Amino acid sequence: METFHTPPLAALLLASPVLADSIPVSPAQHGLFDRSALPPEAQGFALLGADGGTGLKALPYSALPLRLLSGTAFFCTDCAGTGQPVFFNGSAWVDASGTGAKHP
């Protein structure tokens, strides 16, 4: 008589991985928004242009939020005199070199 071996459930699940790209996620769940699809108050920190380009949301230094994850980036419109990308380090806004953002 022939016997059949049934693999454990964990082995079956590992044998057929689900790729993150195959799981549908709405724009509201991942923080990136097309600038024309949702109202401005719903936009995330990155903007997706109609031409396929991407950009950082631009704000003056006084409007940059102070309760964000470390590494969050914005374009500070009045930093360094002409504007520059800034990053939140967990307690302050810094430029790419880690120096405090210079603003008026």
C-alpha positions as a Markdown table, in Angstrom:
| # | Residue | x | y | z |
|---|---|---|---|---|
| 1 | Met | 0.0 | 0.0 | 0.0 |
| 2 | Glu | 1.3 | 3.5 | -0.9 |
| 3 | Thr | 1.4 | 6.2 | 1.7 |
| 4 | Phe | 1.3 | 9.9 | 1.1 |
| 5 | His | 3.1 | 12.5 | 3.1 |
| 6 | Thr | 1.3 | 15.9 | 3.7 |
| 7 | Pro | 3.7 | 18.7 | 4.4 |
| 8 | Pro | 2.9 | 21.0 | 7.4 |
| 9 | Leu | 1.0 | 24.2 | 6.7 |
| 10 | Ala | 4.0 | 26.4 | 7.3 |
| 11 | Ala | 5.9 | 24.6 | 4.5 |
| 12 | Leu | 3.0 | 25.2 | 2.1 |
| 13 | Leu | 2.8 | 28.9 | 2.9 |
| 14 | Leu | 6.6 | 29.3 | 2.4 |
| 15 | Ala | 6.5 | 27.5 | -0.9 |
| 16 | Ser | 4.1 | 30.1 | -2.4 |
| 17 | Pro | 5.3 | 33.5 | -1.2 |
| 18 | Val | 3.1 | 36.6 | -1.8 |
| 19 | Leu | 4.9 | 39.5 | -3.2 |
| 20 | Ala | 4.2 | 42.9 | -1.6 |
| 21 | Asp | 3.6 | 44.3 | -5.1 |
| 22 | Ser | 0.7 | 41.9 | -5.6 |
| 23 | Ile | -1.2 | 43.1 | -2.6 |
| 24 | Pro | -3.5 | 46.0 | -3.5 |
| 25 | Val | -2.9 | 49.1 | -1.4 |
| 26 | Ser | -4.8 | 52.3 | -1.9 |
| 27 | Pro | -2.8 | 55.6 | -2.1 |
| 28 | Ala | -4.4 | 56.6 | 1.3 |
| 29 | Gln | -2.6 | 53.7 | 2.9 |
| 30 | His | 0.9 | 54.3 | 1.8 |
| 31 | Gly | 1.2 | 58.1 | 2.0 |
| 32 | Leu | 1.9 | 59.0 | -1.6 |
| 33 | Phe | -0.8 | 60.8 | -3.5 |
| 34 | Asp | -1.3 | 62.1 | -7.0 |
| 35 | Arg | -1.7 | 65.8 | -6.6 |
| 36 | Ser | -4.9 | 66.0 | -8.6 |
| 37 | Ala | -6.7 | 62.9 | -7.3 |
| 38 | Leu | -7.2 | 63.9 | -3.7 |
| 39 | Pro | -7.8 | 67.1 | -1.8 |
| 40 | Pro | -4.7 | 69.0 | -0.6 |
| 41 | Glu | -5.3 | 68.1 | 3.0 |
| 42 | Ala | -5.0 | 64.4 | 2.1 |
| 43 | Gln | -1.7 | 64.7 | 0.3 |
| 44 | Gly | 1.3 | 63.0 | 1.7 |
| 45 | Phe | 4.9 | 64.2 | 1.8 |
| 46 | Ala | 5.7 | 63.1 | -1.8 |
| 47 | Leu | 3.9 | 64.3 | -4.9 |
| 48 | Leu | 3.4 | 62.4 | -8.1 |
| 49 | Gly | 3.2 | 64.5 | -11.2 |
| 50 | Ala | 1.1 | 63.7 | -14.2 |
| 51 | Asp | 4.3 | 63.3 | -16.2 |
| 52 | Gly | 5.5 | 60.5 | -13.9 |
| 53 | Gly | 7.9 | 62.7 | -12.0 |
| 54 | Thr | 8.1 | 62.8 | -8.2 |
| 55 | Gly | 8.8 | 65.6 | -5.8 |
| 56 | Leu | 8.8 | 66.5 | -2.1 |
| 57 | Lys | 6.0 | 68.6 | -0.7 |
| 58 | Ala | 7.2 | 72.2 | -0.4 |
| 59 | Leu | 6.6 | 74.1 | 2.8 |
| 60 | Pro | 8.1 | 77.1 | 4.6 |
| 61 | Tyr | 10.2 | 76.3 | 7.7 |
| 62 | Ser | 7.4 | 77.7 | 10.0 |
| 63 | Ala | 4.9 | 75.1 | 8.6 |
| 64 | Leu | 7.2 | 72.0 | 8.9 |
| 65 | Pro | 5.6 | 69.6 | 11.3 |
| 66 | Leu | 7.5 | 68.4 | 14.4 |
| 67 | Arg | 5.9 | 65.0 | 15.1 |
| 68 | Leu | 7.2 | 62.8 | 12.3 |
| 69 | Leu | 9.2 | 59.7 | 11.8 |
| 70 | Ser | 13.0 | 60.2 | 11.6 |
| 71 | Gly | 14.1 | 60.5 | 8.0 |
| 72 | Thr | 10.9 | 62.2 | 6.8 |
| 73 | Ala | 11.8 | 64.7 | 4.1 |
| 74 | Phe | 10.2 | 68.0 | 2.8 |
| 75 | Phe | 11.4 | 70.8 | 0.6 |
| 76 | Cys | 11.8 | 73.8 | 2.8 |
| 77 | Thr | 11.0 | 76.9 | 0.6 |
| 78 | Asp | 12.8 | 79.4 | 2.8 |
| 79 | Cys | 15.8 | 77.4 | 4.2 |
| 80 | Ala | 19.3 | 78.4 | 3.1 |
| 81 | Gly | 17.9 | 81.5 | 1.5 |
| 82 | Thr | 16.7 | 79.8 | -1.7 |
| 83 | Gly | 15.1 | 76.6 | -0.4 |
| 84 | Gln | 16.5 | 73.1 | 0.1 |
| 85 | Pro | 15.5 | 69.6 | 1.0 |
| 86 | Val | 15.3 | 69.0 | 4.8 |
| 87 | Phe | 15.0 | 65.9 | 6.9 |
| 88 | Phe | 13.6 | 65.3 | 10.3 |
| 89 | Asn | 16.1 | 63.6 | 12.6 |
| 90 | Gly | 13.6 | 62.8 | 15.4 |
| 91 | Ser | 13.9 | 66.2 | 17.1 |
| 92 | Ala | 14.9 | 68.8 | 14.6 |
| 93 | Trp | 15.0 | 69.6 | 10.8 |
| 94 | Val | 18.4 | 69.2 | 9.3 |
| 95 | Asp | 20.0 | 69.5 | 5.8 |
| 96 | Ala | 21.6 | 66.6 | 4.0 |
| 97 | Ser | 24.8 | 67.0 | 5.9 |
| 98 | Gly | 23.0 | 66.7 | 9.2 |
| 99 | Thr | 23.5 | 70.4 | 10.1 |
| 100 | Gly | 20.5 | 72.2 | 11.5 |
| 101 | Ala | 18.3 | 73.8 | 8.7 |
| 102 | Lys | 19.2 | 77.5 | 8.3 |
| 103 | His | 16.0 | 79.5 | 8.0 |
| 104 | Pro | 14.9 | 83.1 | 8.5 |
